[in-house]
Amino acid sequence: DEVRQTLHRRAEDLLSAVKYRNAGTVEFIYDQDSEAFYFLEVNTRLQVEHGVTEMVWGVDLVEWMVQLAAGELPSLTNLKSELSPSGHAVQVRVYAEDPYRQFQPCAGLLSRVDFPAAIDRGRLRIDHWLDSGLEVSPFFDPMLAKVIVHADSRDSAIDGVKQALNESEIYGIVTNLDYLVGLLDDSHLRAGTLTTRYLNDLAYRPARIDVLQAGTQTTIQDYPGRRGYWDVGVPPSGAFDNYSFRLCNQLLGNSPGVAGLEITLQGPTLQFSCETKIVIGGAVLPAELDGEPLALWRPVCVKAGQTLRLGRIQRGARAYLTVAGGIHCPDYLGSKSTFTLGQFGGHNGRALRVGDALAISEFAQPLQTKPDSDLPLPDIGGQWQLRVIYGPHGAPAFFTD
């Protein structure tokens, strides 16, 4: 506390020496071992962290700035006599950046934005500009939101921030939200012993699939799809060959309706960031994991960093890739299935594109396998016989005898 009080006095002395009048921040470098501090810089403006100051001191710095400009701000002596800090406040910044890819910028559509309500009215503060359906431009400052929690102790404030982040959802582009959740459990952060270089070596492995090549039309689908909305023009979508789709999920121990990928004509190339298990089924197509051929209709263990390459469909119409736990995306009208014409469901209502990252849901069940002879595999051939029924727009414009 003695060092803190000295820091306060030095900041006041410096700004009063140049007759500075406004909100401003004096920054110092602090040596934890020697308890010595060194002047770094002055930011002559409101800082990103001003919400932390406001919550600990119970003030509104923006209001003060307006009062100062209007000549209505009380004297410094009166202000200081009423000020006393209380508790601890912790802030994290949610960024439109990908920590797994060296924090590269991320832009695009936000199909779902959901933040929690205030905790204990006033203890949680979230400053943001987001809403579902908003497009994050590539010409941007990466900060999407600031999540701040005030509590009696530092540990409680950190726990509150973690709770708020766990209850938040930003879907559509990659953000650092999960990275922040993991960081808040770090022992060095909890102990307050972070250094300026510490994060350089912090390992971060999200559970996700990166799309290196998208294929012709690869979409997220589930079963039974989006039911009950045909009367308002919304089709069920869902897996086209839902028998094969459900069988792939069954082989992994997933529930039948868990979301997976439906592949049309040409398959995608995907890279896995974590260890997981997959099954490929449905239409016949070549599949390779790091160049090694894979059998269809069999559970396969995938290691972190491995690349799955799915080729062109040779027999059938739709192939499927299911993942242990399923692919995570928000429900839309009760389903994760993609409806490309309506531009909703799945991953931002569209087929996958290069650069997309798909989150994998947590999975705790044991792997279930069956011998090939016991699998009720569908008979997918190359010849199809269709029954044609004469309808309202029939011959001779569309069908001959």
HELIX and SHEET records of a PDB file:
HELIX    1   1 GLU A    2  ALA A   17  1                                  16    
HELIX    2   2 HIS A   50  TRP A   57  1                                   8    
HELIX    3   3 LEU A   61  ALA A   69  1                                   9    
HELIX    4   4 LEU A   76  GLU A   82  1                                   7    
HELIX    5   5 PRO A   99  ARG A  101  5                                   3    
HELIX    6   6 ARG A  154  ASN A  166  1                                  13    
HELIX    7   7 LEU A  177  LEU A  183  1                                   7    
HELIX    8   8 SER A  187  ALA A  191  1                                   5    
HELIX    9   9 TYR A  198  ASP A  201  5                                   4    
HELIX   10  10 TRP A  230  VAL A  232  5                                   3    
HELIX   11  11 ASN A  242  LEU A  252  1                                  11    
HELIX   12  12 ASP A  372  ASP A  374  5                                   3    
SHEET    1   A 2 THR A  25  TYR A  30  0                                        
SHEET    2   A 2 PHE A  37  ASN A  43 -1                                        
SHEET    1   B 3 HIS A  88  TYR A  95  0                                        
SHEET    2   B 3 MET A 143  ALA A 151 -1                                        
SHEET    3   B 3 LEU A 124  HIS A 128 -1                                        
SHEET    1   C 2 GLU A  97  ASP A  98  0                                        
SHEET    2   C 2 GLN A 104  PRO A 105 -1                                        
SHEET    1   D 2 GLY A 108  LEU A 110  0                                        
SHEET    2   D 2 LEU A 134  VAL A 136 -1                                        
SHEET    1   E 2 ARG A 112  ASP A 114  0                                        
SHEET    2   E 2 GLU A 169  TYR A 171 -1                                        
SHEET    1   F 7 GLU A 292  PRO A 293  0                                        
SHEET    2   F 7 ALA A 287  LEU A 289 -1                                        
SHEET    3   F 7 THR A 307  LEU A 310 -1                                        
SHEET    4   F 7 THR A 269  PHE A 272 -1                                        
SHEET    5   F 7 ARG A 208  GLN A 213 -1                                        
SHEET    6   F 7 ALA A 357  ILE A 360 -1                                        
SHEET    7   F 7 ILE A 327  HIS A 328 -1                                        
SHEET    1   G 5 GLN A 217  GLN A 221  0                                        
SHEET    2   G 5 GLY A 260  THR A 264 -1                                        
SHEET    3   G 5 ARG A 315  VAL A 323 -1                                        
SHEET    4   G 5 THR A 276  VAL A 284 -1                                        
SHEET    5   G 5 VAL A 300  VAL A 302 -1                                        
END                                                                             
